[in-house]
Amino acid sequence: MTKERSLLVQRLGRIDYETALHVQKETEALVKTRQQPDTLLLLEHPHTLTIGRRGDNSSVLLAEDELKTRGVTVFETNRGGKVTYHGLGQLVGYPIINLSPDREDVHRYVRDLEEVLIRTMADFRIDAFRIEGLTGVHTSRGKVAAIGVHIARWVTTHGFALNVNTDLSYFDFIIACEGEPVTSMEELSGDVTDLSAVEDRLILNFADVFRMSTIPLSVQSVA
């Protein structure tokens, strides 16, 4: 029987995308060398567009100066997928975990992330599901969570973005990954949902799906 692994959860609050990339890189190095246990970073970004390995600037519909006027930054990343939006009211999760030796399967990892999000939606009485051939979590009114990951030597970076109370108008600035409509928990439930409450449920579901025990939650700010 595989020994249950530990999961360190760090709630970073609202931090910019560049800082989050730095934190991911540092955490990845520590997890790779077993100096730190598997780690789940939970945070919120200011308005940001990210372009994955399958995307390019043609999917960004506003000129650079217009984006700056609206306070939106753009980053090219090494995650999978095309273009997506990160912003206020969105819960972003970056699992930095070692899939070796017992979970060395990229497709299984992505499906497991989807399962974590689907269970979390169910906790808030939202019916969410997979669509065959697409990545992410969907509802009858559109995609509620995007997933884009990077895996090197079986250690994961990047992750998922769940629209909780997100201003969906910012998605009008891009052609999203597969061009499908997007939605949010707020739009689906008709009410604002506390981000920390969603984090609580997501942590429990992540530990359950990945068969991990959580280390007491740490609240960490990034200078």
C-alpha positions in Angstrom: 0.0 0.0 0.0 1.3 3.5 -0.9 2.1 5.6 2.1 -0.1 8.7 2.4 1.8 11.8 1.5 1.7 15.2 3.1 0.4 18.4 1.5 1.6 21.8 2.5 -1.1 24.5 1.7 -0.1 28.1 1.3 -2.8 30.7 1.0 -0.9 33.6 -0.6 -3.8 36.1 -1.0 -3.7 38.6 -3.9 -0.3 38.7 -5.6 0.8 39.6 -9.1 1.5 37.0 -11.7 5.3 37.6 -12.0 5.7 37.2 -8.2 3.6 34.0 -8.3 5.9 32.6 -11.1 8.9 33.3 -8.8 7.2 31.5 -5.9 6.3 28.6 -8.1 9.9 28.3 -9.3 11.3 28.3 -5.8 8.8 25.8 -4.6 9.3 23.5 -7.6 13.1 23.4 -6.8 12.4 22.5 -3.2 9.8 19.8 -4.0 12.1 18.3 -6.6 14.9 17.9 -4.1 12.5 16.7 -1.4 13.4 19.7 0.8 9.7 20.6 0.9 6.6 18.4 0.8 4.1 18.5 -2.0 2.6 22.0 -2.0 -0.6 23.7 -3.1 -0.5 27.4 -3.6 -3.8 29.2 -3.5 -4.1 32.8 -4.5 -5.8 35.6 -6.5 -4.2 37.6 -9.3 -4.8 41.2 -10.4 -6.1 41.5 -14.0 -3.7 39.3 -16.2 -3.8 37.5 -19.5 -1.6 34.4 -19.9 -0.6 32.8 -23.1 0.2 29.1 -22.9 2.3 26.9 -25.2 -0.5 26.4 -27.7 -1.5 30.1 -27.9 -0.2 33.3 -29.3 -1.0 37.0 -29.3 -3.6 36.6 -32.0 -6.0 35.4 -29.4 -5.7 38.7 -27.5 -8.3 41.1 -28.9 -7.1 44.4 -27.5 -4.0 46.4 -28.3 -1.2 46.6 -25.8 -2.0 50.3 -24.9 -5.7 49.5 -24.4 -4.8 46.7 -22.1 -2.5 48.9 -20.1 -5.3 51.5 -19.8 -7.5 48.9 -18.3 -4.8 47.6 -15.9 -4.3 44.3 -17.6 -0.9 42.7 -18.0 0.1 39.9 -20.4 2.5 37.0 -19.8 3.7 34.2 -22.0 4.0 31.0 -20.0 5.2 27.4 -20.4 1.9 25.9 -19.2 -0.3 23.9 -21.5 -3.3 25.5 -23.3 -3.9 28.7 -25.1 -4.9 32.1 -23.7 -6.8 32.6 -20.4 -7.7 35.4 -18.0 -6.8 35.7 -14.3 -8.3 38.4 -12.1 -10.1 39.5 -9.1 -12.7 37.2 -7.6 -11.0 34.2 -9.2 -9.4 31.4 -7.2 -6.1 30.2 -8.7 -4.4 27.0 -7.6 -0.9 26.0 -8.3 -0.2 22.5 -7.2 3.6 21.9 -7.0 3.6 18.1 -6.4 5.8 15.2 -7.3 3.8 12.6 -9.4 6.6 10.1 -9.1 6.6 7.2 -8.5 2.9 6.2 -8.3 1.1 8.9 -10.3 3.3 9.3 -13.4 0.4 9.9 -15.8 -0.3 13.3 -17.2 -3.8 12.6 -18.3 -4.7 11.1 -14.9 -3.3 14.2 -13.2 -5.5 16.6 -15.3 -8.6 14.4 -14.7 -7.8 14.4 -11.0 -7.7 18.2 -11.0 -11.0 18.3 -12.7 -12.4 15.9 -10.1 -11.2 18.2 -7.3 -13.0 21.1 -8.9 -16.2 19.2 -9.7 -16.5 18.0 -6.1 -15.9 21.6 -4.9 -18.7 22.8 -7.1 -21.0 20.1 -5.8 -20.2 21.4 -2.2 -21.8 24.7 -3.3 -24.7 22.9 -5.1 -23.4 23.6 -8.6 -23.6 20.8 -11.1 -20.3 20.7 -13.0 -18.9 18.1 -15.3 -16.2 17.2 -17.9 -16.7 17.5 -21.6 -14.9 14.8 -23.6 -12.0 16.2 -25.6 -11.9 19.4 -23.6 -9.8 20.3 -20.5 -11.4 22.1 -17.6 -14.7 22.0 -15.7 -17.9 22.9 -17.4 -21.6 23.7 -16.5 -24.8 24.1 -18.5 -24.0 27.8 -18.8 -20.3 27.6 -19.7 -16.8 26.8 -18.5 -16.3 27.6 -14.8 -12.7 26.5 -14.4 -9.7 26.4 -16.7 -6.7 24.1 -16.3 -3.2 24.5 -17.8 -0.3 22.6 -16.4 3.4 22.1 -16.9 5.3 18.9 -15.7 9.1 18.5 -15.5 10.7 15.4 -14.1 7.2 14.6 -12.8 6.9 17.7 -10.7 3.9 19.9 -11.6 3.6 23.6 -11.9 0.8 26.0 -13.0 -2.6 24.5 -12.4 -6.2 25.8 -12.4 -8.3 29.0 -12.3 -11.8 28.8 -10.8 -14.2 31.7 -11.5 -15.9 32.4 -8.2 -17.0 36.1 -8.3 -15.0 37.0 -11.4 -15.9 39.9 -13.7 -16.6 37.9 -16.8 -16.4 40.9 -19.1 -12.6 40.6 -19.1 -12.9 37.3 -21.0 -14.2 39.5 -23.9 -10.6 40.6 -24.4 -9.5 37.2 -25.5 -10.5 34.2 -27.6 -10.5 31.6 -24.7 -8.8 28.2 -25.0 -11.5 26.5 -27.2 -13.7 29.5 -27.7 -16.4 28.2 -25.3 -18.5 30.5 -23.1 -17.4 31.1 -19.6 -19.4 31.4 -16.3 -18.7 31.9 -12.6 -20.0 30.5 -9.3 -21.6 33.9 -8.7 -23.5 33.8 -12.0 -24.6 30.2 -11.4 -25.7 30.7 -7.8 -27.0 34.2 -8.1 -24.9 35.3 -5.0 -21.4 36.2 -4.1 -19.4 33.4 -2.6 -16.6 34.0 -0.1 -13.3 33.0 -1.6 -11.9 31.6 1.6 -14.9 29.3 1.9 -14.2 27.9 -1.5 -10.5 27.5 -0.6 -11.6 25.5 2.5 -13.6 23.0 0.5 -11.1 22.8 -2.4 -8.3 21.9 0.1 -10.3 19.1 1.5 -11.2 17.8 -1.9 -7.7 18.0 -3.2 -6.3 16.1 -0.2 -9.0 13.4 -0.7 -8.5 13.0 -4.5 -4.8 12.9 -4.3 -4.8 10.8 -1.0 -2.8 13.3 1.0 -2.9 14.6 4.5 -2.7 18.4 4.9 -0.1 20.0 7.0 -1.7 22.7 9.2 -2.6 25.5 6.9 -0.1 28.3 6.6 -1.0 31.9 5.8 1.9 33.5 4.0 2.3 36.9 2.4 4.8 37.6 -0.3 6.9 40.7 -0.2 
